[in-house]
């Protein structure tokens, strides 16, 4: 093939020197952190007068927002993964800002019932980037049209009957599932099972959750929690006092400045007069909702958990009130799990913390006014057999790439990638606010995974199916703002899960640019992406495309052009097409599309591209005396393809 023209070569060389975004790095190896009308009418009627007064008080003002900066051999046949879900996500664009858009969030709620058959054909995105992109893909990016990519549920095969197995714990009664009604917990509350060991999550309502009163006596911590949360909670100071009654050892260490700052507004005080007590009562329902021990998703163990959205909301309410025992401890027992209690979210006085609180409190407002009725499945996938990359004969699949749009909006019906921390959720309960944290905020049910998901190893990923989106947002990192309610009209599958599949895969952190081209590091990233993309036992025609972007390319030092090639290779090996969002980088769109076309035009295999990557490392990277090689990766590939 012919070489790039000199001008193109120079542009590619310069593009490798682009800056990276900021992100939270609060733990070691953090990755760059990505209804029917009558039902909604009843929800509005049940709304509190004082709460509605606050929500409707300010006039709506619309504004537009620029695109966010860039974020960041065969599998084991013995595995028992959850079948590929019917993935979808309703598109929703930017509208009003946080300070004035809460009223329009309520008005914007849809009242028209839509049939599932009409959802993908007639649901046009509203406003902002989503509207500009278009639901049919004609105005988005380059490569194949979006209509050429497989999307769920159209491509999905039938799901088997939902039932518990040795590797799949189901915490609801599957024999009593009724559409539109909250599932019943399994077992019934009068048969509550209690476990307090290293293989199950330690719940606040356990009889083993004890608090020493002196050197010789202990008392039930749940009794203290129940008493503290049963009194009226009308302000942030009431919340602080309640939390510290059963976290006495943290009184001098925990800081509630962010919560106090957010609650200073009189409107917020009116809202919390109802919302906080409702959240407290939800947390106290734990013994009736969480009647079965929750197994931990431990390292190197393939396992799934299916909970109701109501059970998940109870877990999150307890996280907000910091009731989980020793959940913020760094003792050996918990050191390989993320924080679950929200104590660090209440610290400091930054605007971003207040926007986080606003986003999460909107979720609690929604679920306390109307009980959620669906299910969510959390799956830890671990691959013991990984591809032999140099010998792979797989051909590259289809590619659609765009500098517009987002994974959560235009990626409906696809596998949506979370640019994850190995501690899933990253800094969502702290100060982090990039791709992963934002996704966990607008889909808060993802946060529950932090309770039971051990840190991910190199051959593992976390797959969450059914998490509902509750909020819109604008901005990114320090400019993040809650931008109103999101009416998630994503249809449900046969298991009553929202047809949204999100996979968490964590990238490596590089301190030197050339490190990522070392063979062992390229293989690691390929294996990680492949683990997230592959679905053992699922037919190719039932696999949707993958929606991803600049994975690990922010403060973690990843090169966007290398990461694009690696993700294309992993998707090809997993026999999936790719939808790629560059987050405003138009040059990257042109460069990746050019390389993909060269590869597909010459029918170059995944193995051949991997061998070229090894050759680039040996012939270029190892011989350079600079921090970055003079010959760019794409120039090298174009010369040798």
PyMOL commands that set and color helices and strands:
alter all, ss='L'
color gray80, all
select helices_A, chain A and resi 6-15+37-46+49-55+102-107+116-122+128-133+146-148+174-176+189-191+221-229+236-245+248-250+257-262+266-283+286-289+309-320+343-346+351-369+389-391+407-410+435-442+444-452+477-479+513-517+519-533+540-542+560-573+586-601+606-621+633-640
alter helices_A, ss='H'
color red, helices_A
select strands_A, chain A and resi 142-143+168-170+210-212+218-220+303-308+375-382+399-402+415-420+460-465+471-474+481-485+501-506+546-549+578-581
alter strands_A, ss='S'
color yellow, strands_A
deselect
rebuild
show_as cartoon
